[in-house]
Amino acid sequence: MAKKYFWLKLKEDFFKSKEMKKLRRVAGGDTFSIIYLKMILSSIQTEGKLFFESVEDTFAEELAYEIDEDKENVELTLGFLTKHKLIEYGDHEDEFILDYAINNIGSESDSAERVRLFRERKALQCNEKLLQVTKCNTEREKEKEKEKKKKEKNIDQKSSVDDQLEIDLFFDSIWIKYPKKQGKSSISKTQKNKLYKVGDELFRCIERYISEPDLKINGGWKELQQGSSFFNKTYLEYMDKEYKNGGNDNDRYSTDIF
């Protein structure tokens, strides 16, 4: 049986797309970009699809094991890809589709077929080409003008959507770091905007709070607060300006996340 060779076409502007620029700009973005490329390569022989086979508890854990990457980094990458619609559910809940892979993979036999079909179409179109030139040019200009107006109309709206996506992405990164993940839906968009302005200092707030000796997780008597309580109010008590412990915490925290 003849072998079938699969290939991936990586376009020269792959890293120039807005989504990839945003992904690489965040802390740890280069790692997340590699994870995304590994996911695409893993889907080549399954037509751009990845499958959750329930070998692990979650798709992220199973994927991390398959591509030899850290589970938390895979979770963050999946969160980004989902928000930007670079990965979507397939026909079944255990099936995930990578749009870029679907549009840019093929095999040697597929390539040969495309060449043959192209030649057939070209032969059929030769007699009609001269009659259609003017019509095609007119339609092309109309489409360009239509697209131009559409872009001008939506530019402000798109900018606003992109900003909110970045804010949501940042919130997801701090939510993952907090141990008691309850009440996420009760954190309003306004509050998320406030947290985004605080920035990486929130990671220090979390670390300071969960290190309190009177918490049960540290052998004390207090219950750990729900995530909603902490991010709506309690974090203020542990900010750099308010928190006094006679030392410098800055070197204890990593910001290699969104």
Buried (B, 14 or more C-beta within 10 A) or exposed (E): EEEEEEEBEEEEEEEEBEBBEBBBEBBBBEBBBBBBBBBBBBBBEEEBBBBBEEEBEBBBBBBBEBBEBEBBBBBBBBBBBEBBEBBEEEEEEEBBBBEBBEEBBBBEEEEEEEEEEEEEEEEEEEEEEEEEEEEEEEEEEEEEEEEEEEEEEEEEEEEEEEEBBBBBBBBBBBBBBBEBEEBBEEBEEEBBEEBBEBEBBBBBBBBBBBBEEEBEEEEEEEEBBBBBBBBBEEBEEBBBEEBEEEEEBEEEBEBEBB
